[in-house]
């Protein structure tokens, strides 16, 4: 199978996944929006602060799910000359924004819980039975959304962010139900604050993790599990390869790692041998490392070629490429094929 056929299959697979993501997110958004309206009405009728806070949390979820749905829709668009990777990177931006919002909600909930416990409100819930009903309604909706999203929640960061939102919503609904039950049986209104703090402690660490993962992609950090030193050493053992420098690896979006490198090769290398070198290096990146990289760009440079960099970003790599020709030739003479 040639590279064109492989790329076509990958593109078709991503398009199919994007359509599935779009349908699942649309279903979840519809359910969540209906329950949001019900909880706002319920909070007004019962006077429950806990239900009102959960409705506010659900409003955040609706915003994030809407952004996720828009992202899934845009990701189905084909790349253009202006957007050569299409809208793939948008999933990372959406995930980062959703994680930041969740982190803010979690921190607010912790502060609010402390304030409530230190200064409990004078007014209680007017109808605990109705509060319990709306809590169960929200929980059932969240369970349905979790079932819909669970099968593909690890496909990309956008789906992970949406799934995390729904999970946090479910925890909020559980807190409302437990609070209603505890207040019905004990009359202790302070349990709302305790439950809210517990939910916040679950929200904050997961939000931080998702935010860090998103920032790693946006900062073009090397994909987790890929050792660039090992990659460099492996590539330099391909026949006719003398030196590898200016090696960069990053991630465009979930499932789209990429790598670029400048490769010094034997001078006078024929086009046929150069094709073999490229094929060997591409196979290396696909087969020999924990992170399989399909998207690679190699610049082949004959021995003695000197590239003048216009910035200081590659000074260290440039120094490496300035190794005397005899030293590089010696390195090339002991190179073995390991791909």
C-alpha positions in Angstrom: 0.0 0.0 0.0 1.5 3.4 -1.0 1.5 6.6 1.1 -1.4 8.1 -0.9 -3.6 5.1 -0.1 -2.6 5.1 3.5 -3.3 8.9 3.8 -6.7 8.3 2.1 -7.6 5.6 4.6 -6.5 7.7 7.6 -8.5 10.7 6.3 -11.6 8.5 5.7 -11.3 7.0 9.2 -11.0 10.5 10.8 -14.0 11.7 8.9 -16.1 8.7 10.1 -15.0 9.3 13.7 -15.8 13.0 13.4 -19.3 12.3 12.2 -19.9 9.9 15.1 -18.5 12.4 17.5 -20.8 15.1 16.1 -23.9 12.8 16.6 -23.0 11.9 20.1 -22.2 15.4 21.2 -25.5 16.7 19.6 -27.5 14.1 21.6 -25.7 15.0 24.8 -26.1 18.7 24.3 -29.8 18.3 23.7 -30.3 16.3 26.9 -28.1 18.7 29.0 -30.0 21.8 27.7 -33.4 20.3 28.7 -32.2 19.4 32.2 -30.6 22.9 32.6 -34.0 24.5 32.0 -35.7 22.0 34.4 -33.1 22.7 37.1 -33.4 26.5 36.8 -37.2 26.1 37.2 -36.7 23.7 40.1 -34.3 26.0 41.8 -36.8 28.9 41.5 -39.7 26.8 42.9 -37.8 25.1 45.7 -35.4 27.9 46.6 -32.5 25.4 46.7 -29.1 27.0 46.5 -27.6 23.6 45.8 -29.8 23.0 42.8 -29.1 26.6 41.5 -25.4 26.0 41.8 -25.7 22.7 40.0 -27.7 24.5 37.3 -24.9 27.0 37.0 -22.5 24.1 36.6 -24.7 22.7 33.9 -24.8 26.0 32.1 -21.0 25.8 31.9 -21.4 22.3 30.5 -23.8 23.5 27.9 -21.3 26.1 26.8 -18.4 23.6 26.6 -20.6 20.9 24.9 -21.7 23.6 22.3 -18.0 24.4 21.7 -17.2 20.7 21.4 -20.0 20.2 18.9 -18.9 23.1 16.8 -15.3 21.8 17.0 -16.4 18.3 15.9 -18.3 19.8 13.0 -15.4 22.0 11.8 -12.9 19.1 12.1 -14.8 17.3 9.3 -13.8 20.0 6.9 -10.9 19.2 4.5 -7.6 20.9 4.8 -7.1 23.9 2.5 -4.1 26.0 1.3 -4.7 28.4 4.2 -5.4 25.7 6.8 -3.1 22.8 5.8 -4.1 20.7 8.8 -7.7 21.7 8.6 -9.4 22.4 11.9 -7.6 19.6 13.7 -5.9 21.8 16.3 -9.2 23.4 17.3 -10.0 20.3 19.5 -6.9 21.1 21.6 -8.0 24.7 22.0 -11.5 23.7 23.0 -10.2 21.2 25.5 -7.9 23.7 27.1 -10.7 26.3 27.4 -13.1 23.7 28.8 -10.5 22.6 31.4 -9.8 26.2 32.4 -13.5 26.8 32.9 -13.9 23.6 34.9 -10.9 24.5 37.1 -12.5 27.9 37.8 -15.8 26.3 38.7 -14.0 23.8 41.0 -12.1 26.5 42.8 -15.2 28.6 43.2 -17.1 25.6 44.6 -14.4 25.1 47.3 -14.5 28.7 48.3 -18.3 28.7 48.4 -18.3 25.5 50.5 -16.1 27.1 53.1 -18.2 30.2 53.2 -21.4 28.2 53.6 -20.0 26.0 56.4 -18.7 29.1 58.3 -21.9 31.1 57.8 -24.8 28.9 57.0 -27.8 30.5 55.2 -30.8 31.3 57.2 -33.3 30.2 54.6 -33.8 26.5 54.0 -35.1 24.6 51.0 -38.8 24.9 50.7 -39.6 21.6 49.1 -37.1 18.8 49.7 -39.2 16.2 47.8 -39.1 18.4 44.7 -35.4 19.0 45.1 -34.9 15.2 45.2 -37.0 14.8 42.0 -34.9 17.4 40.1 -31.7 15.8 41.4 -32.7 12.4 40.1 -33.9 13.9 36.8 -30.4 15.5 36.3 -28.7 12.2 37.3 -30.7 10.1 34.8 -29.9 12.6 32.1 -26.2 12.5 32.9 -26.1 8.7 32.9 -27.7 8.7 29.5 -25.1 11.2 28.2 -22.3 9.2 29.8 -23.4 6.0 28.0 -23.5 7.9 24.7 -20.1 9.4 25.1 -18.2 6.6 26.9 -17.4 4.5 23.8 -15.4 7.3 22.1 -14.4 9.6 25.0 -10.7 8.7 24.5 -10.7 9.4 20.8 -9.4 13.0 21.2 -9.1 15.8 23.6 -12.3 17.4 22.5 -14.3 14.2 23.4 -12.4 13.9 26.6 -13.3 17.4 27.6 -17.0 16.8 26.8 -17.0 13.5 28.7 -15.3 15.1 31.7 -18.0 17.8 31.7 -20.8 15.2 31.8 -19.0 13.2 34.5 -18.7 16.2 36.6 -22.3 17.0 36.0 -23.3 13.5 37.2 -21.3 14.0 40.3 -23.1 17.3 40.9 -26.5 15.6 40.5 -25.4 12.9 42.9 -24.5 15.6 45.4 -28.0 17.2 45.0 -29.7 13.8 45.5 -27.6 12.9 48.6 -28.1 16.4 50.0 -31.8 16.1 49.6 -31.9 12.6 51.2 -29.7 13.7 54.1 -31.7 16.9 54.8 -34.9 14.8 54.6 -33.7 12.3 57.2 -31.5 14.5 59.5 -32.5 18.1 58.8 -28.8 19.1 58.6 -28.6 21.7 55.8 -24.8 22.0 56.0 -24.4 18.7 54.1 -24.8 20.6 50.8 -21.6 22.4 51.5 -19.7 19.2 52.4 -21.0 17.5 49.2 -20.1 20.5 47.1 -16.5 20.6 48.4 -16.1 16.8 47.7 -17.2 17.3 44.1 -14.8 20.2 43.7 -11.9 18.1 45.0 -12.7 15.6 42.2 -13.1 18.3 39.5 -9.9 20.2 40.2 -7.2 17.5 39.6 -8.8 16.2 36.4 -9.2 19.7 35.1 -5.5 20.4 35.8 -4.5 17.2 34.0 -6.5 18.0 30.9 -5.3 21.5 30.8 -1.6 20.4 31.1 -2.2 17.8 28.3 -3.7 20.5 26.1 -0.9 23.0 26.8 1.7 20.3 25.9 0.2 20.0 22.4 -0.1 23.8 22.0 3.5 24.3 23.1 4.7 21.7 20.5 6.2 19.5 23.2 7.6 16.1 22.2 4.8 13.5 22.3 4.8 11.4 25.5 6.6 8.1 25.1 8.9 9.4 22.3 12.6 9.7 23.2 14.2 12.0 20.6 17.7 10.9 21.6 16.8 7.3 20.8 15.1 8.4 17.5 18.3 10.4 16.5 20.5 7.4 17.4 18.3 5.0 15.5 18.1 7.2 12.4 21.9 7.7 12.3 22.3 3.9 12.0 20.5 3.8 8.7 22.8 3.1 5.8 24.2 6.3 4.1 23.1 8.5 7.0 26.0 10.4 8.6 24.3 12.8 11.0 20.8 13.8 12.1 20.2 17.4 13.4 17.4 20.0 13.8 15.2 17.1 15.0 11.7 18.3 16.1 8.6 16.4 17.1 5.2 17.6 18.1 1.5 16.8 18.0 -1.0 18.6 15.7 -4.0 17.0 17.4 -5.0 13.7 19.0 -3.6 10.9 16.9 -1.5 13.2 14.7 2.1 13.3 15.9 4.7 14.6 13.4 8.4 14.8 13.1 10.9 16.8 11.1 14.7 16.5 10.8 17.7 17.5 8.7 19.6 14.4 7.6 23.3 14.6 6.4 23.9 11.7 4.0 26.9 10.5 2.0 27.9 12.9 -0.8 27.2 11.7 -4.3 24.2 9.7 -3.1 22.0 8.6 -6.0 18.3 9.3 -6.2 17.6 5.6 -5.9 19.7 5.3 -2.7 18.1 8.5 -1.3 14.7 6.9 -1.8 15.8 3.9 0.2 17.1 6.1 2.9 13.8 8.0 3.2 11.8 4.7 3.2 14.0 3.3 5.9 13.7 6.3 8.1 9.9 6.5 7.6 9.6 2.8 8.5 11.7 3.5 11.7 9.3 6.2 12.8 6.2 4.0 12.1 7.4 0.7 13.6 10.3 1.0 16.1 8.9 3.4 18.7 6.0 3.4 21.2 4.6 6.5 19.4 4.0 5.6 15.7 4.6 8.7 13.5 3.1 8.7 10.0 3.7 12.4 9.2 7.5 12.9 8.8 9.5 15.4 6.8 13.2 14.8 6.2 15.6 17.2 4.6 18.5 15.3 3.0 21.8 17.2 3.0 25.0 16.0 1.3 28.2 16.0 3.3 29.8 19.4 3.3 26.5 21.2 2.9 26.3 24.3 5.2 22.9 25.8 6.0 22.8 29.3 7.3 20.1 29.8 9.9 18.5 33.2 10.3 17.5 32.8 14.0 19.2 31.5 17.1 16.7 28.7 17.6 18.9 26.1 15.9 22.4 27.3 17.0 23.1 24.1 18.9 22.0 22.0 16.0 24.0 24.1 13.6 27.1 23.5 15.8 26.4 19.8 15.5 26.2 20.1 11.7 29.6 22.0 11.7 31.4 18.8 12.8 34.5 18.4 10.6 33.8 16.3 7.5 36.3 13.6 8.4 34.7 13.1 11.8 31.3 12.8 10.1 32.6 10.5 7.5 34.0 8.3 10.3 30.6 8.3 12.0 29.0 7.3 8.6 31.5 4.5 8.0 30.4 2.6 11.1 26.6 3.2 10.6 24.5 0.0 10.5 21.0 -0.4 9.3 18.7 -1.0 12.2 15.4 -0.1 10.7 
